[in-house]
Amino acid sequence: MSERLELPLHDQRALAKVLTALTRTGCTATSVRANFGDNYSAVITIEGAPLNLRRLTAMISRLISTHQEEYR
């Protein structure tokens, strides 16, 4: 059973960290849409088993929290 998660991001460095985290959880990015204009934005569509998505969500929360502290 696979579920889907859409994750909006507004910083390229965060996008790189999230894509790296995917390999640790067994989830797959099925789509990455990015706008590199004046206001950067990206949406990643991620699929994986429910438990893996929960693990990834927790990992992303920590990554983004750390990321925000690093780049203030």
CHARMM-style PDB file with segment names, atoms N, HN, CA, C and O in Angstrom:
ATOM      1  N   MET     1       0.843  -1.173   0.000  1.00  0.00      PROA
ATOM      2  CA  MET     1       0.000   0.000   0.000  1.00  0.00      PROA
ATOM      3  C   MET     1       0.891   1.240   0.000  1.00  0.00      PROA
ATOM      4  O   MET     1       1.805   1.362   0.815  1.00  0.00      PROA
ATOM      5  N   SER     2       0.617   2.140  -0.908  1.00  0.00      PROA
ATOM      6  HN  SER     2      -0.126   2.041  -1.571  1.00  0.00      PROA
ATOM      7  CA  SER     2       1.424   3.343  -1.056  1.00  0.00      PROA
ATOM      8  C   SER     2       0.550   4.572  -0.837  1.00  0.00      PROA
ATOM      9  O   SER     2      -0.615   4.599  -1.232  1.00  0.00      PROA
ATOM     10  N   GLU     3       1.122   5.575  -0.210  1.00  0.00      PROA
ATOM     11  HN  GLU     3       2.069   5.553   0.111  1.00  0.00      PROA
ATOM     12  CA  GLU     3       0.433   6.845  -0.009  1.00  0.00      PROA
ATOM     13  C   GLU     3       1.244   7.944  -0.665  1.00  0.00      PROA
ATOM     14  O   GLU     3       2.394   7.737  -1.052  1.00  0.00      PROA
ATOM     15  N   ARG     4       0.633   9.120  -0.789  1.00  0.00      PROA
ATOM     16  HN  ARG     4      -0.302   9.288  -0.475  1.00  0.00      PROA
ATOM     17  CA  ARG     4       1.273  10.245  -1.461  1.00  0.00      PROA
ATOM     18  C   ARG     4       1.292  11.456  -0.529  1.00  0.00      PROA
ATOM     19  O   ARG     4       0.351  11.685   0.231  1.00  0.00      PROA
ATOM     20  N   LEU     5       2.364  12.215  -0.599  1.00  0.00      PROA
ATOM     21  HN  LEU     5       3.128  12.029  -1.216  1.00  0.00      PROA
ATOM     22  CA  LEU     5       2.540  13.433   0.176  1.00  0.00      PROA
ATOM     23  C   LEU     5       3.015  14.517  -0.776  1.00  0.00      PROA
ATOM     24  O   LEU     5       3.938  14.288  -1.557  1.00  0.00      PROA
ATOM     25  N   GLU     6       2.397  15.704  -0.726  1.00  0.00      PROA
ATOM     26  HN  GLU     6       1.647  15.890  -0.091  1.00  0.00      PROA
ATOM     27  CA  GLU     6       2.894  16.850  -1.498  1.00  0.00      PROA
ATOM     28  C   GLU     6       3.526  17.828  -0.522  1.00  0.00      PROA
ATOM     29  O   GLU     6       2.906  18.220   0.467  1.00  0.00      PROA
ATOM     30  N   LEU     7       4.739  18.212  -0.798  1.00  0.00      PROA
ATOM     31  HN  LEU     7       5.243  17.894  -1.601  1.00  0.00      PROA
ATOM     32  CA  LEU     7       5.510  19.059   0.100  1.00  0.00      PROA
ATOM     33  C   LEU     7       5.932  20.335  -0.617  1.00  0.00      PROA
ATOM     34  O   LEU     7       6.748  20.277  -1.537  1.00  0.00      PROA
ATOM     35  N   PRO     8       5.393  21.493  -0.215  1.00  0.00      PROA
ATOM     36  CA  PRO     8       5.844  22.759  -0.805  1.00  0.00      PROA
ATOM     37  C   PRO     8       7.099  23.269  -0.077  1.00  0.00      PROA
ATOM     38  O   PRO     8       7.201  23.168   1.146  1.00  0.00      PROA
ATOM     39  N   LEU     9       8.036  23.810  -0.836  1.00  0.00      PROA
ATOM     40  HN  LEU     9       7.953  23.892  -1.829  1.00  0.00      PROA
ATOM     41  CA  LEU     9       9.267  24.373  -0.270  1.00  0.00      PROA
ATOM     42  C   LEU     9       9.537  25.731  -0.899  1.00  0.00      PROA
ATOM     43  O   LEU     9       9.106  26.006  -2.019  1.00  0.00      PROA
ATOM     44  N   HSD    10      10.255  26.577  -0.166  1.00  0.00      PROA
ATOM     45  HN  HSD    10      10.605  26.353   0.743  1.00  0.00      PROA
ATOM     46  CA  HSD    10      10.543  27.921  -0.663  1.00  0.00      PROA
ATOM     47  C   HSD    10      12.031  28.256  -0.598  1.00  0.00      PROA
ATOM     48  O   HSD    10      12.403  29.430  -0.594  1.00  0.00      PROA
ATOM     49  N   ASP    11      12.887  27.229  -0.547  1.00  0.00      PROA
ATOM     50  HN  ASP    11      12.585  26.276  -0.550  1.00  0.00      PROA
ATOM     51  CA  ASP    11      14.324  27.454  -0.483  1.00  0.00      PROA
ATOM     52  C   ASP    11      15.034  26.280  -1.153  1.00  0.00      PROA
ATOM     53  O   ASP    11      14.752  25.124  -0.835  1.00  0.00      PROA
ATOM     54  N   GLN    12      15.940  26.562  -2.065  1.00  0.00      PROA
ATOM     55  HN  GLN    12      16.168  27.500  -2.323  1.00  0.00      PROA
ATOM     56  CA  GLN    12      16.640  25.508  -2.799  1.00  0.00      PROA
ATOM     57  C   GLN    12      17.470  24.615  -1.888  1.00  0.00      PROA
ATOM     58  O   GLN    12      17.562  23.411  -2.127  1.00  0.00      PROA
ATOM     59  N   ARG    13      18.071  25.178  -0.856  1.00  0.00      PROA
ATOM     60  HN  ARG    13      17.996  26.156  -0.662  1.00  0.00      PROA
ATOM     61  CA  ARG    13      18.897  24.367   0.050  1.00  0.00      PROA
ATOM     62  C   ARG    13      18.037  23.353   0.795  1.00  0.00      PROA
ATOM     63  O   ARG    13      18.470  22.225   1.029  1.00  0.00      PROA
ATOM     64  N   ALA    14      16.819  23.748   1.169  1.00  0.00      PROA
ATOM     65  HN  ALA    14      16.467  24.664   0.979  1.00  0.00      PROA
ATOM     66  CA  ALA    14      15.909  22.810   1.836  1.00  0.00      PROA
ATOM     67  C   ALA    14      15.512  21.692   0.880  1.00  0.00      PROA
ATOM     68  O   ALA    14      15.398  20.537   1.290  1.00  0.00      PROA
ATOM     69  N   LEU    15      15.303  22.025  -0.381  1.00  0.00      PROA
ATOM     70  HN  LEU    15      15.395  22.963  -0.714  1.00  0.00      PROA
ATOM     71  CA  LEU    15      14.948  21.015  -1.381  1.00  0.00      PROA
ATOM     72  C   LEU    15      16.034  19.947  -1.466  1.00  0.00      PROA
ATOM     73  O   LEU    15      15.731  18.754  -1.497  1.00  0.00      PROA
ATOM     74  N   ALA    16      17.274  20.360  -1.502  1.00  0.00      PROA
ATOM     75  HN  ALA    16      17.521  21.329  -1.476  1.00  0.00      PROA
ATOM     76  CA  ALA    16      18.389  19.407  -1.579  1.00  0.00      PROA
ATOM     77  C   ALA    16      18.412  18.492  -0.359  1.00  0.00      PROA
ATOM     78  O   ALA    16      18.648  17.291  -0.491  1.00  0.00      PROA
ATOM     79  N   LYS    17      18.171  19.045   0.818  1.00  0.00      PROA
ATOM     80  HN  LYS    17      17.979  20.020   0.925  1.00  0.00      PROA
ATOM     81  CA  LYS    17      18.166  18.238   2.042  1.00  0.00      PROA
ATOM     82  C   LYS    17      17.024  17.228   2.040  1.00  0.00      PROA
ATOM     83  O   LYS    17      17.202  16.086   2.465  1.00  0.00      PROA
ATOM     84  N   VAL    18      15.861  17.641   1.566  1.00  0.00      PROA
ATOM     85  HN  VAL    18      15.716  18.569   1.221  1.00  0.00      PROA
ATOM     86  CA  VAL    18      14.707  16.737   1.523  1.00  0.00      PROA
ATOM     87  C   VAL    18      14.959  15.604   0.537  1.00  0.00      PROA
ATOM     88  O   VAL    18      14.660  14.447   0.835  1.00  0.00      PROA
ATOM     89  N   LEU    19      15.502  15.920  -0.625  1.00  0.00      PROA
ATOM     90  HN  LEU    19      15.745  16.859  -0.867  1.00  0.00      PROA
ATOM     91  CA  LEU    19      15.781  14.877  -1.612  1.00  0.00      PROA
ATOM     92  C   LEU    19      16.798  13.871  -1.074  1.00  0.00      PROA
ATOM     93  O   LEU    19      16.700  12.679  -1.367  1.00  0.00      PROA
ATOM     94  N   THR    20      17.755  14.330  -0.304  1.00  0.00      PROA
ATOM     95  HN  THR    20      17.834  15.298  -0.066  1.00  0.00      PROA
ATOM     96  CA  THR    20      18.722  13.436   0.327  1.00  0.00      PROA
ATOM     97  C   THR    20      18.036  12.528   1.346  1.00  0.00      PROA
ATOM     98  O   THR    20      18.368  11.347   1.446  1.00  0.00      PROA
ATOM     99  N   ALA    21      17.084  13.073   2.100  1.00  0.00      PROA
ATOM    100  HN  ALA    21      16.815  14.032   2.018  1.00  0.00      PROA
ATOM    101  CA  ALA    21      16.373  12.291   3.118  1.00  0.00      PROA
ATOM    102  C   ALA    21      15.536  11.174   2.504  1.00  0.00      PROA
ATOM    103  O   ALA    21      15.289  10.158   3.154  1.00  0.00      PROA
ATOM    104  N   LEU    22      15.101  11.351   1.267  1.00  0.00      PROA
ATOM    105  HN  LEU    22      15.301  12.177   0.740  1.00  0.00      PROA
ATOM    106  CA  LEU    22      14.277  10.325   0.617  1.00  0.00      PROA
ATOM    107  C   LEU    22      14.983   8.976   0.584  1.00  0.00      PROA
ATOM    108  O   LEU    22      14.355   7.944   0.822  1.00  0.00      PROA
ATOM    109  N   THR    23      16.262   8.973   0.297  1.00  0.00      PROA
ATOM    110  HN  THR    23      16.772   9.811   0.104  1.00  0.00      PROA
ATOM    111  CA  THR    23      16.992   7.712   0.164  1.00  0.00      PROA
ATOM    112  C   THR    23      17.086   6.971   1.491  1.00  0.00      PROA
ATOM    113  O   THR    23      17.208   5.746   1.504  1.00  0.00      PROA
ATOM    114  N   ARG    24      17.032   7.689   2.597  1.00  0.00      PROA
ATOM    115  HN  ARG    24      16.933   8.684   2.586  1.00  0.00      PROA
ATOM    116  CA  ARG    24      17.129   7.054   3.916  1.00  0.00      PROA
ATOM    117  C   ARG    24      15.825   6.395   4.350  1.00  0.00      PROA
ATOM    118  O   ARG    24      15.833   5.556   5.251  1.00  0.00      PROA
ATOM    119  N   THR    25      14.717   6.754   3.734  1.00  0.00      PROA
ATOM    120  HN  THR    25      14.710   7.435   3.002  1.00  0.00      PROA
ATOM    121  CA  THR    25      13.417   6.272   4.198  1.00  0.00      PROA
ATOM    122  C   THR    25      12.743   5.307   3.238  1.00  0.00      PROA
ATOM    123  O   THR    25      11.702   4.743   3.574  1.00  0.00      PROA
ATOM    124  N   GLY    26      13.299   5.103   2.069  1.00  0.00      PROA
ATOM    125  HN  GLY    26      14.145   5.561   1.796  1.00  0.00      PROA
ATOM    126  CA  GLY    26      12.679   4.206   1.104  1.00  0.00      PROA
ATOM    127  C   GLY    26      11.511   4.821   0.364  1.00  0.00      PROA
ATOM    128  O   GLY    26      10.750   4.106  -0.287  1.00  0.00      PROA
ATOM    129  N   CYS    27      11.353   6.135   0.449  1.00  0.00      PROA
ATOM    130  HN  CYS    27      11.971   6.716   0.978  1.00  0.00      PROA
ATOM    131  CA  CYS    27      10.296   6.836  -0.285  1.00  0.00      PROA
ATOM    132  C   CYS    27      10.843   7.281  -1.643  1.00  0.00      PROA
ATOM    133  O   CYS    27      12.054   7.298  -1.863  1.00  0.00      PROA
ATOM    134  N   THR    28       9.939   7.636  -2.537  1.00  0.00      PROA
ATOM    135  HN  THR    28       8.955   7.622  -2.359  1.00  0.00      PROA
ATOM    136  CA  THR    28      10.322   8.023  -3.889  1.00  0.00      PROA
ATOM    137  C   THR    28       9.683   9.349  -4.258  1.00  0.00      PROA
ATOM    138  O   THR    28       8.491   9.553  -4.026  1.00  0.00      PROA
ATOM    139  N   ALA    29      10.469  10.254  -4.832  1.00  0.00      PROA
ATOM    140  HN  ALA    29      11.437  10.089  -5.020  1.00  0.00      PROA
ATOM    141  CA  ALA    29       9.908  11.495  -5.380  1.00  0.00      PROA
ATOM    142  C   ALA    29       9.368  11.158  -6.763  1.00  0.00      PROA
ATOM    143  O   ALA    29      10.129  10.803  -7.662  1.00  0.00      PROA
ATOM    144  N   THR    30       8.059  11.270  -6.932  1.00  0.00      PROA
ATOM    145  HN  THR    30       7.440  11.558  -6.202  1.00  0.00      PROA
ATOM    146  CA  THR    30       7.459  10.954  -8.230  1.00  0.00      PROA
ATOM    147  C   THR    30       7.336  12.189  -9.100  1.00  0.00      PROA
ATOM    148  O   THR    30       7.099  12.086 -10.304  1.00  0.00      PROA
ATOM    149  N   SER    31       7.498  13.370  -8.488  1.00  0.00      PROA
ATOM    150  HN  SER    31       7.690  13.453  -7.511  1.00  0.00      PROA
ATOM    151  CA  SER    31       7.403  14.619  -9.236  1.00  0.00      PROA
ATOM    152  C   SER    31       8.087  15.724  -8.448  1.00  0.00      PROA
ATOM    153  O   SER    31       7.918  15.825  -7.233  1.00  0.00      PROA
ATOM    154  N   VAL    32       8.857  16.548  -9.139  1.00  0.00      PROA
ATOM    155  HN  VAL    32       8.995  16.466 -10.126  1.00  0.00      PROA
ATOM    156  CA  VAL    32       9.443  17.749  -8.540  1.00  0.00      PROA
ATOM    157  C   VAL    32       9.174  18.889  -9.505  1.00  0.00      PROA
ATOM    158  O   VAL    32       9.679  18.897 -10.628  1.00  0.00      PROA
ATOM    159  N   ARG    33       8.376  19.850  -9.064  1.00  0.00      PROA
ATOM    160  HN  ARG    33       7.966  19.844  -8.152  1.00  0.00      PROA
ATOM    161  CA  ARG    33       8.085  21.036  -9.877  1.00  0.00      PROA
ATOM    162  C   ARG    33       8.715  22.233  -9.172  1.00  0.00      PROA
ATOM    163  O   ARG    33       8.399  22.510  -8.015  1.00  0.00      PROA
ATOM    164  N   ALA    34       9.602  22.939  -9.863  1.00  0.00      PROA
ATOM    165  HN  ALA    34       9.858  22.714 -10.803  1.00  0.00      PROA
ATOM    166  CA  ALA    34      10.291  24.070  -9.248  1.00  0.00      PROA
ATOM    167  C   ALA    34      10.184  25.305 -10.125  1.00  0.00      PROA
ATOM    168  O   ALA    34      10.213  25.219 -11.353  1.00  0.00      PROA
ATOM    169  N   ASN    35      10.058  26.454  -9.475  1.00  0.00      PROA
ATOM    170  HN  ASN    35      10.034  26.524  -8.478  1.00  0.00      PROA
ATOM    171  CA  ASN    35      10.038  27.751 -10.135  1.00  0.00      PROA
ATOM    172  C   ASN    35      11.254  28.512  -9.617  1.00  0.00      PROA
ATOM    173  O   ASN    35      11.325  28.831  -8.430  1.00  0.00      PROA
ATOM    174  N   PHE    36      12.208  28.803 -10.497  1.00  0.00      PROA
ATOM    175  HN  PHE    36      12.149  28.543 -11.461  1.00  0.00      PROA
ATOM    176  CA  PHE    36      13.451  29.447 -10.097  1.00  0.00      PROA
ATOM    177  C   PHE    36      13.443  30.950 -10.357  1.00  0.00      PROA
ATOM    178  O   PHE    36      14.505  31.550 -10.525  1.00  0.00      PROA
ATOM    179  N   GLY    37      12.266  31.565 -10.393  1.00  0.00      PROA
ATOM    180  HN  GLY    37      11.404  31.078 -10.257  1.00  0.00      PROA
ATOM    181  CA  GLY    37      12.157  33.003 -10.618  1.00  0.00      PROA
ATOM    182  C   GLY    37      12.548  33.789  -9.378  1.00  0.00      PROA
ATOM    183  O   GLY    37      13.278  33.293  -8.520  1.00  0.00      PROA
ATOM    184  N   ASP    38      12.054  35.023  -9.292  1.00  0.00      PROA
ATOM    185  HN  ASP    38      11.461  35.425  -9.989  1.00  0.00      PROA
ATOM    186  CA  ASP    38      12.353  35.892  -8.154  1.00  0.00      PROA
ATOM    187  C   ASP    38      11.933  35.271  -6.827  1.00  0.00      PROA
ATOM    188  O   ASP    38      12.640  35.406  -5.829  1.00  0.00      PROA
ATOM    189  N   ASN    39      10.805  34.600  -6.808  1.00  0.00      PROA
ATOM    190  HN  ASN    39      10.230  34.489  -7.620  1.00  0.00      PROA
ATOM    191  CA  ASN    39      10.317  33.939  -5.599  1.00  0.00      PROA
ATOM    192  C   ASN    39      10.387  32.432  -5.806  1.00  0.00      PROA
ATOM    193  O   ASN    39       9.449  31.824  -6.321  1.00  0.00      PROA
ATOM    194  N   TYR    40      11.504  31.836  -5.400  1.00  0.00      PROA
ATOM    195  HN  TYR    40      12.266  32.330  -4.982  1.00  0.00      PROA
ATOM    196  CA  TYR    40      11.700  30.400  -5.587  1.00  0.00      PROA
ATOM    197  C   TYR    40      10.602  29.615  -4.882  1.00  0.00      PROA
ATOM    198  O   TYR    40      10.217  29.937  -3.758  1.00  0.00      PROA
ATOM    199  N   SER    41      10.112  28.599  -5.543  1.00  0.00      PROA
ATOM    200  HN  SER    41      10.425  28.337  -6.456  1.00  0.00      PROA
ATOM    201  CA  SER    41       9.182  27.665  -4.908  1.00  0.00      PROA
ATOM    202  C   SER    41       9.314  26.313  -5.590  1.00  0.00      PROA
ATOM    203  O   SER    41       9.667  26.223  -6.766  1.00  0.00      PROA
ATOM    204  N   ALA    42       9.025  25.273  -4.836  1.00  0.00      PROA
ATOM    205  HN  ALA    42       8.738  25.347  -3.881  1.00  0.00      PROA
ATOM    206  CA  ALA    42       9.055  23.915  -5.374  1.00  0.00      PROA
ATOM    207  C   ALA    42       7.991  23.093  -4.673  1.00  0.00      PROA
ATOM    208  O   ALA    42       7.668  23.333  -3.510  1.00  0.00      PROA
ATOM    209  N   VAL    43       7.454  22.127  -5.389  1.00  0.00      PROA
ATOM    210  HN  VAL    43       7.717  21.932  -6.334  1.00  0.00      PROA
ATOM    211  CA  VAL    43       6.519  21.171  -4.804  1.00  0.00      PROA
ATOM    212  C   VAL    43       7.026  19.784  -5.171  1.00  0.00      PROA
ATOM    213  O   VAL    43       7.213  19.469  -6.346  1.00  0.00      PROA
ATOM    214  N   ILE    44       7.245  18.966  -4.160  1.00  0.00      PROA
ATOM    215  HN  ILE    44       7.094  19.221  -3.205  1.00  0.00      PROA
ATOM    216  CA  ILE    44       7.697  17.596  -4.365  1.00  0.00      PROA
ATOM    217  C   ILE    44       6.522  16.673  -4.066  1.00  0.00      PROA
ATOM    218  O   ILE    44       5.881  16.798  -3.023  1.00  0.00      PROA
ATOM    219  N   THR    45       6.242  15.758  -4.970  1.00  0.00      PROA
ATOM    220  HN  THR    45       6.763  15.656  -5.818  1.00  0.00      PROA
ATOM    221  CA  THR    45       5.254  14.717  -4.704  1.00  0.00      PROA
ATOM    222  C   THR    45       6.028  13.456  -4.344  1.00  0.00      PROA
ATOM    223  O   THR    45       6.860  12.977  -5.115  1.00  0.00      PROA
ATOM    224  N   ILE    46       5.739  12.932  -3.163  1.00  0.00      PROA
ATOM    225  HN  ILE    46       5.063  13.321  -2.537  1.00  0.00      PROA
ATOM    226  CA  ILE    46       6.483  11.803  -2.618  1.00  0.00      PROA
ATOM    227  C   ILE    46       5.529  10.636  -2.397  1.00  0.00      PROA
ATOM    228  O   ILE    46       4.416  10.821  -1.904  1.00  0.00      PROA
ATOM    229  N   GLU    47       5.967   9.442  -2.760  1.00  0.00      PROA
ATOM    230  HN  GLU    47       6.871   9.292  -3.161  1.00  0.00      PROA
ATOM    231  CA  GLU    47       5.172   8.238  -2.518  1.00  0.00      PROA
ATOM    232  C   GLU    47       5.980   7.246  -1.698  1.00  0.00      PROA
ATOM    233  O   GLU    47       7.204   7.175  -1.799  1.00  0.00      PROA
ATOM    234  N   GLY    48       5.263   6.484  -0.886  1.00  0.00      PROA
ATOM    235  HN  GLY    48       4.268   6.542  -0.804  1.00  0.00      PROA
ATOM    236  CA  GLY    48       5.913   5.450  -0.096  1.00  0.00      PROA
ATOM    237  C   GLY    48       4.919   4.778   0.817  1.00  0.00      PROA
ATOM    238  O   GLY    48       3.751   5.159   0.882  1.00  0.00      PROA
ATOM    239  N   ALA    49       5.393   3.781   1.515  1.00  0.00      PROA
ATOM    240  HN  ALA    49       6.342   3.471   1.462  1.00  0.00      PROA
ATOM    241  CA  ALA    49       4.553   3.092   2.493  1.00  0.00      PROA
ATOM    242  C   ALA    49       4.183   4.072   3.607  1.00  0.00      PROA
ATOM    243  O   ALA    49       4.967   4.969   3.919  1.00  0.00      PROA
ATOM    244  N   PRO    50       3.001   3.917   4.212  1.00  0.00      PROA
ATOM    245  CA  PRO    50       2.564   4.857   5.255  1.00  0.00      PROA
ATOM    246  C   PRO    50       3.595   5.055   6.372  1.00  0.00      PROA
ATOM    247  O   PRO    50       3.838   6.189   6.785  1.00  0.00      PROA
ATOM    248  N   LEU    51       4.199   3.979   6.862  1.00  0.00      PROA
ATOM    249  HN  LEU    51       4.002   3.058   6.526  1.00  0.00      PROA
ATOM    250  CA  LEU    51       5.194   4.101   7.924  1.00  0.00      PROA
ATOM    251  C   LEU    51       6.410   4.882   7.439  1.00  0.00      PROA
ATOM    252  O   LEU    51       6.940   5.717   8.172  1.00  0.00      PROA
ATOM    253  N   ASN    52       6.853   4.620   6.222  1.00  0.00      PROA
ATOM    254  HN  ASN    52       6.422   3.941   5.627  1.00  0.00      PROA
ATOM    255  CA  ASN    52       8.001   5.344   5.665  1.00  0.00      PROA
ATOM    256  C   ASN    52       7.690   6.826   5.497  1.00  0.00      PROA
ATOM    257  O   ASN    52       8.551   7.670   5.745  1.00  0.00      PROA
ATOM    258  N   LEU    53       6.463   7.153   5.075  1.00  0.00      PROA
ATOM    259  HN  LEU    53       5.764   6.467   4.874  1.00  0.00      PROA
ATOM    260  CA  LEU    53       6.090   8.566   4.933  1.00  0.00      PROA
ATOM    261  C   LEU    53       6.057   9.260   6.292  1.00  0.00      PROA
ATOM    262  O   LEU    53       6.442  10.424   6.397  1.00  0.00      PROA
ATOM    263  N   ARG    54       5.606   8.569   7.322  1.00  0.00      PROA
ATOM    264  HN  ARG    54       5.292   7.624   7.237  1.00  0.00      PROA
ATOM    265  CA  ARG    54       5.615   9.169   8.666  1.00  0.00      PROA
ATOM    266  C   ARG    54       7.049   9.422   9.125  1.00  0.00      PROA
ATOM    267  O   ARG    54       7.351  10.469   9.697  1.00  0.00      PROA
ATOM    268  N   ARG    55       7.933   8.447   8.868  1.00  0.00      PROA
ATOM    269  HN  ARG    55       7.687   7.596   8.404  1.00  0.00      PROA
ATOM    270  CA  ARG    55       9.345   8.635   9.214  1.00  0.00      PROA
ATOM    271  C   ARG    55       9.934   9.810   8.443  1.00  0.00      PROA
ATOM    272  O   ARG    55      10.667  10.626   9.004  1.00  0.00      PROA
ATOM    273  N   LEU    56       9.610   9.893   7.157  1.00  0.00      PROA
ATOM    274  HN  LEU    56       9.015   9.230   6.701  1.00  0.00      PROA
ATOM    275  CA  LEU    56      10.120  10.977   6.321  1.00  0.00      PROA
ATOM    276  C   LEU    56       9.586  12.324   6.798  1.00  0.00      PROA
ATOM    277  O   LEU    56      10.330  13.303   6.847  1.00  0.00      PROA
ATOM    278  N   THR    57       8.308  12.380   7.147  1.00  0.00      PROA
ATOM    279  HN  THR    57       7.704  11.584   7.107  1.00  0.00      PROA
ATOM    280  CA  THR    57       7.712  13.627   7.629  1.00  0.00      PROA
ATOM    281  C   THR    57       8.421  14.109   8.894  1.00  0.00      PROA
ATOM    282  O   THR    57       8.709  15.298   9.025  1.00  0.00      PROA
ATOM    283  N   ALA    58       8.702  13.201   9.818  1.00  0.00      PROA
ATOM    284  HN  ALA    58       8.468  12.235   9.711  1.00  0.00      PROA
ATOM    285  CA  ALA    58       9.423  13.573  11.040  1.00  0.00      PROA
ATOM    286  C   ALA    58      10.832  14.056  10.707  1.00  0.00      PROA
ATOM    287  O   ALA    58      11.304  15.040  11.277  1.00  0.00      PROA
ATOM    288  N   MET    59      11.499  13.368   9.788  1.00  0.00      PROA
ATOM    289  HN  MET    59      11.115  12.569   9.325  1.00  0.00      PROA
ATOM    290  CA  MET    59      12.850  13.748   9.386  1.00  0.00      PROA
ATOM    291  C   MET    59      12.845  15.129   8.720  1.00  0.00      PROA
ATOM    292  O   MET    59      13.718  15.954   8.988  1.00  0.00      PROA
ATOM    293  N   ILE    60      11.862  15.372   7.857  1.00  0.00      PROA
ATOM    294  HN  ILE    60      11.153  14.702   7.640  1.00  0.00      PROA
ATOM    295  CA  ILE    60      11.756  16.662   7.166  1.00  0.00      PROA
ATOM    296  C   ILE    60      11.500  17.778   8.165  1.00  0.00      PROA
ATOM    297  O   ILE    60      12.072  18.861   8.045  1.00  0.00      PROA
ATOM    298  N   SER    61      10.648  17.525   9.146  1.00  0.00      PROA
ATOM    299  HN  SER    61      10.184  16.645   9.243  1.00  0.00      PROA
ATOM    300  CA  SER    61      10.375  18.540  10.173  1.00  0.00      PROA
ATOM    301  C   SER    61      11.658  18.941  10.881  1.00  0.00      PROA
ATOM    302  O   SER    61      11.906  20.127  11.099  1.00  0.00      PROA
ATOM    303  N   ARG    62      12.481  17.948  11.244  1.00  0.00      PROA
ATOM    304  HN  ARG    62      12.279  16.985  11.066  1.00  0.00      PROA
ATOM    305  CA  ARG    62      13.756  18.259  11.897  1.00  0.00      PROA
ATOM    306  C   ARG    62      14.700  18.994  10.953  1.00  0.00      PROA
ATOM    307  O   ARG    62      15.357  19.955  11.354  1.00  0.00      PROA
ATOM    308  N   LEU    63      14.771  18.543   9.693  1.00  0.00      PROA
ATOM    309  HN  LEU    63      14.238  17.762   9.367  1.00  0.00      PROA
ATOM    310  CA  LEU    63      15.651  19.188   8.714  1.00  0.00      PROA
ATOM    311  C   LEU    63      15.276  20.646   8.494  1.00  0.00      PROA
ATOM    312  O   LEU    63      16.141  21.522   8.471  1.00  0.00      PROA
ATOM    313  N   ILE    64      13.989  20.898   8.332  1.00  0.00      PROA
ATOM    314  HN  ILE    64      13.287  20.186   8.350  1.00  0.00      PROA
ATOM    315  CA  ILE    64      13.538  22.266   8.067  1.00  0.00      PROA
ATOM    316  C   ILE    64      13.755  23.147   9.283  1.00  0.00      PROA
ATOM    317  O   ILE    64      14.129  24.311   9.145  1.00  0.00      PROA
ATOM    318  N   SER    65      13.525  22.609  10.473  1.00  0.00      PROA
ATOM    319  HN  SER    65      13.220  21.663  10.586  1.00  0.00      PROA
ATOM    320  CA  SER    65      13.765  23.377  11.693  1.00  0.00      PROA
ATOM    321  C   SER    65      15.242  23.752  11.805  1.00  0.00      PROA
ATOM    322  O   SER    65      15.574  24.901  12.097  1.00  0.00      PROA
ATOM    323  N   THR    66      16.117  22.790  11.574  1.00  0.00      PROA
ATOM    324  HN  THR    66      15.847  21.857  11.336  1.00  0.00      PROA
ATOM    325  CA  THR    66      17.560  23.042  11.608  1.00  0.00      PROA
ATOM    326  C   THR    66      17.951  24.013  10.502  1.00  0.00      PROA
ATOM    327  O   THR    66      18.756  24.920  10.715  1.00  0.00      PROA
ATOM    328  N   HSD    67      17.376  23.816   9.323  1.00  0.00      PROA
ATOM    329  HN  HSD    67      16.722  23.080   9.150  1.00  0.00      PROA
ATOM    330  CA  HSD    67      17.663  24.670   8.174  1.00  0.00      PROA
ATOM    331  C   HSD    67      17.297  26.124   8.474  1.00  0.00      PROA
ATOM    332  O   HSD    67      18.062  27.034   8.155  1.00  0.00      PROA
ATOM    333  N   GLN    68      16.142  26.344   9.079  1.00  0.00      PROA
ATOM    334  HN  GLN    68      15.521  25.605   9.338  1.00  0.00      PROA
ATOM    335  CA  GLN    68      15.713  27.708   9.386  1.00  0.00      PROA
ATOM    336  C   GLN    68      16.660  28.361  10.378  1.00  0.00      PROA
ATOM    337  O   GLN    68      16.936  29.556  10.274  1.00  0.00      PROA
ATOM    338  N   GLU    69      17.161  27.591  11.340  1.00  0.00      PROA
ATOM    339  HN  GLU    69      16.936  26.620  11.424  1.00  0.00      PROA
ATOM    340  CA  GLU    69      18.119  28.127  12.301  1.00  0.00      PROA
ATOM    341  C   GLU    69      19.437  28.488  11.616  1.00  0.00      PROA
ATOM    342  O   GLU    69      20.044  29.508  11.939  1.00  0.00      PROA
ATOM    343  N   GLU    70      19.882  27.652  10.668  1.00  0.00      PROA
ATOM    344  HN  GLU    70      19.388  26.823  10.406  1.00  0.00      PROA
ATOM    345  CA  GLU    70      21.158  27.876   9.984  1.00  0.00      PROA
ATOM    346  C   GLU    70      21.141  29.112   9.095  1.00  0.00      PROA
ATOM    347  O   GLU    70      22.159  29.792   8.967  1.00  0.00      PROA
ATOM    348  N   TYR    71      20.006  29.409   8.483  1.00  0.00      PROA
ATOM    349  HN  TYR    71      19.180  28.856   8.587  1.00  0.00      PROA
ATOM    350  CA  TYR    71      19.961  30.451   7.455  1.00  0.00      PROA
ATOM    351  C   TYR    71      19.157  31.677   7.866  1.00  0.00      PROA
ATOM    352  O   TYR    71      18.610  32.368   7.006  1.00  0.00      PROA
ATOM    353  N   ARG    72      19.074  31.955   9.138  1.00  0.00      PROA
ATOM    354  HN  ARG    72      19.518  31.394   9.836  1.00  0.00      PROA
ATOM    355  CA  ARG    72      18.386  33.174   9.589  1.00  0.00      PROA
ATOM    356  C   ARG    72      19.247  34.370   9.372  1.00  0.00      PROA
ATOM    357  OT1 ARG    72      18.841  35.488   9.689  1.00  0.00      PROA
TER     358      ARG     72
END
